[in-house]
């Protein structure tokens, strides 16, 4: 019998002072049985970093030809393609050719650092690719927010994300490995 995805609900209030973007969203995250809590919470944080009314989660791990999160325009083109993890360069090349902007969120420090050393020279050629790294310590703290029903406030200023709920407060800083 196939395992079903676990559904998480997140009410998110985003005040992005860097981009002058303010919104309240009710998000539904389906956590695939093979997806870790860390990956799911990073997916949510990636959405928060690029928050927009049109930004939506794709079918995720079950759809290999789609990004994790995307923002499509009125003409069904892709304005923003968000990936997670350590994809092959070929996948990022495809994303960069299909979307105006691509953002990759990496984590898992040892594997990510090795991956970056192997790929950074090739990836620098993609002018529309940003790569954000979140270290293990911050990711572990982020996971403390991960309940089946989340109510989160996020304030973004000077690149930092302040995340809070009823019990936790966290200041998050991504490391920009590549930013256009």
Buried (B, 14 or more C-beta within 10 A) or exposed (E): EEEEBBEBEBBBBBBBEEEEBEEEBEBEBBBBEEBBBBBBBBBBBBBBBBBBEEBEBBEBBEEEEBBBBBBBEEEEEBBBBBBBBBBEEEBBBBBBEBBEBBBBBBBBBEEBEEBBEEBEEEBEEBEBBBBBBBBEEBBEBBBEBBEEEBBBBBBBEEEEBBBBBEEEEBEBEBEEBBEE
